């Protein structure tokens, strides 16, 4: 039972990241003082070597820098850079406060990593150039469950087009000594397995994935490759799959398999360290492919999304992706991202106090029962150039059948914790400040799971949580943007998360014919909005962001998320107003999704979502990147006019971008048309 809210004394240690603070302070984390966590840190004007030397003075046994960073990487001093590390709790707590001595501007936790899954002695290996033929374009992929032995990724029955695959969710091969986490598979090794495990022209794929570390059913290790349908295989089949009879060697593949535990956490809280490491690994590999001494182009597809973040192009993910694209100035790198599937999720609200009589705005947060993952709500303040931003608003939270919290204002040091009858923390309301380039205050409400299979786990009550925001020093034209982090169970994964949502009575869900409304009604006064649900990963200036349409009725798929971006004064206009274009995501309202590779050769399955739309664009982009003189987004706008798919003229740019692109994928041919 809920008992009371308290304001703990954090002293001078003002947290940088609210979620890292909550996770390290939880009862669960208290048992993990000596465990290794994966983490991503933002270093400001400090090299990795200087950072490591500074840490060694206080925490000599608590830091592990992955072998993916070579000597040049470690000595490079940059204005700001994201790096993946492994660290123990004492160091993480020391880094996660403002003014820390290590030059860390932000820290994001990943997952607890077993000691057996880390190679402390791994060292960077030699990376000789790979000479390729003219016209070659490297296809990059970051996803889960990549069935790399599928026939669509082979050059022949016993040779692969996968030049490099980093399998992160497996113990490292210590005999190779080239990976701190996971196992590196290269073309020669993959070809050896394809040859030795092929009998009567049929590959024993179960043995292949067991030998390469993707499956280990005896140890109870889950892998989507064990299922009939896996997200990563389906996506890679669309982007880079070809019939092996074609012997398409001009599209070599480099890829990274993300840990299922990270993917299962759809909130994205645990993703950043693995994504950062994956991008570092693929960046090094991509630069190896050269023709006549010059790097050949790369097209990378990353079919992941999230609801949260500042949505202004300054989030850690957006900047991390920009860092990857700019990492090798000599190589042309294009990237495709989905616009997101949260258009109807009721996970976004806009609070604007433009009426003198409007003294408060309340949001009804519906937290569902049997939710085995935490729920998070983010209230983003307006942009401010001041070192101490104005105290824009105050926030209180009332749980179901519980007391209202004390006020948390938009200023440093503000924190409230909700305890159950046993004194355990079940919710946290906390203010933090995201430094430049975001320069925005953030009030985060973190609610513990409402159910658990583990005994003695602190549980939050399900039901309606009331979030009340009152104006303090905020102009009528300024807005508070509110997002709920994604919190659902993905297909194929064990039931866990249930998506929380805003349940305000003013929100109109359905139109006059009973169908869901895909856009907000004109002049809608309700603070809960569909507009602005574009994926929190998709705010950067460089990637191509792709929405999804339904082929039969020539409409945007109802779930396809839209802009606009949150406005900031850093540029006259935001870097984008929504997705860049739209591609096929569903064949019809009845035949949802599209066909692509299943987890075993010869199998084809359906998946829907904007995740399956963006690899179609990646496939077409691989045929055009070499000769296109301008940016990737300029090319995609041109492709929408060159390969148009008719959409209703009243579909706004914030939903569909430059329009629909008609891209037909035929695995038997040498290119998408």
HELIX and SHEET records of a PDB file:
HELIX    1   1 UNK A   18  UNK A   25  1                                   8    
HELIX    2   2 UNK A   29  UNK A   31  5                                   3    
HELIX    3   3 UNK A   48  UNK A   58  1                                  11    
HELIX    4   4 UNK A   71  UNK A   75  1                                   5    
HELIX    5   5 UNK A   89  UNK A   95  1                                   7    
HELIX    6   6 UNK A  115  UNK A  117  5                                   3    
HELIX    7   7 UNK A  151  UNK A  153  5                                   3    
HELIX    8   8 UNK A  187  UNK A  196  1                                  10    
HELIX    9   9 UNK A  205  UNK A  211  1                                   7    
HELIX   10  10 UNK A  217  UNK A  219  5                                   3    
HELIX   11  11 UNK A  224  UNK A  226  5                                   3    
HELIX   12  12 UNK A  231  UNK A  240  1                                  10    
HELIX   13  13 UNK A  244  UNK A  246  5                                   3    
HELIX   14  14 UNK A  260  UNK A  264  1                                   5    
HELIX   15  15 UNK A  271  UNK A  286  1                                  16    
HELIX   16  16 UNK A  316  UNK A  325  1                                  10    
HELIX   17  17 UNK A  610  UNK A  624  1                                  15    
HELIX   18  18 UNK A  632  UNK A  642  1                                  11    
HELIX   19  19 UNK A  653  UNK A  656  1                                   4    
SHEET    1   A 7 UNK A   2  UNK A   6  0                                        
SHEET    2   A 7 UNK A 415  UNK A 420 -1                                        
SHEET    3   A 7 UNK A 425  UNK A 434 -1                                        
SHEET    4   A 7 UNK A 440  UNK A 447 -1                                        
SHEET    5   A 7 UNK A 375  UNK A 383 -1                                        
SHEET    6   A 7 UNK A 480  UNK A 484 -1                                        
SHEET    7   A 7 UNK A 348  UNK A 351 -1                                        
SHEET    1   B 4 UNK A  63  UNK A  65  0                                        
SHEET    2   B 4 UNK A  80  UNK A  87 -1                                        
SHEET    3   B 4 UNK A  36  UNK A  44 -1                                        
SHEET    4   B 4 UNK A 104  UNK A 113 -1                                        
SHEET    1   C 3 UNK A 130  UNK A 131  0                                        
SHEET    2   C 3 UNK A 289  UNK A 291  1                                        
SHEET    3   C 3 UNK A 294  UNK A 295 -1                                        
SHEET    1   D 8 UNK A 183  UNK A 186  0                                        
SHEET    2   D 8 UNK A 162  UNK A 167 -1                                        
SHEET    3   D 8 UNK A 253  UNK A 257  1                                        
SHEET    4   D 8 UNK A 138  UNK A 143  1                                        
SHEET    5   D 8 UNK A 298  UNK A 302  1                                        
SHEET    6   D 8 UNK A 333  UNK A 338  1                                        
SHEET    7   D 8 UNK A 544  UNK A 550  1                                        
SHEET    8   D 8 UNK A 555  UNK A 556 -1                                        
SHEET    1   E 8 UNK A 183  UNK A 186  0                                        
SHEET    2   E 8 UNK A 162  UNK A 167 -1                                        
SHEET    3   E 8 UNK A 253  UNK A 257  1                                        
SHEET    4   E 8 UNK A 138  UNK A 143  1                                        
SHEET    5   E 8 UNK A 298  UNK A 302  1                                        
SHEET    6   E 8 UNK A 333  UNK A 338  1                                        
SHEET    7   E 8 UNK A 544  UNK A 550  1                                        
SHEET    8   E 8 UNK A 581  UNK A 586  1                                        
SHEET    1   F 2 UNK A 154  UNK A 156  0                                        
SHEET    2   F 2 UNK A 159  UNK A 160 -1                                        
SHEET    1   G 2 UNK A 198  UNK A 199  0                                        
SHEET    2   G 2 UNK A 202  UNK A 203 -1                                        
SHEET    1   H 5 UNK A 408  UNK A 409  0                                        
SHEET    2   H 5 UNK A 393  UNK A 398 -1                                        
SHEET    3   H 5 UNK A 463  UNK A 471 -1                                        
SHEET    4   H 5 UNK A 361  UNK A 367 -1                                        
SHEET    5   H 5 UNK A 501  UNK A 502 -1                                        
SHEET    1   I 2 UNK A 594  UNK A 597  0                                        
SHEET    2   I 2 UNK A 604  UNK A 607 -1                                        
SHEET    1   J 2 UNK A 644  UNK A 645  0                                        
SHEET    2   J 2 UNK A 660  UNK A 661 -1                                        
END                                                                             
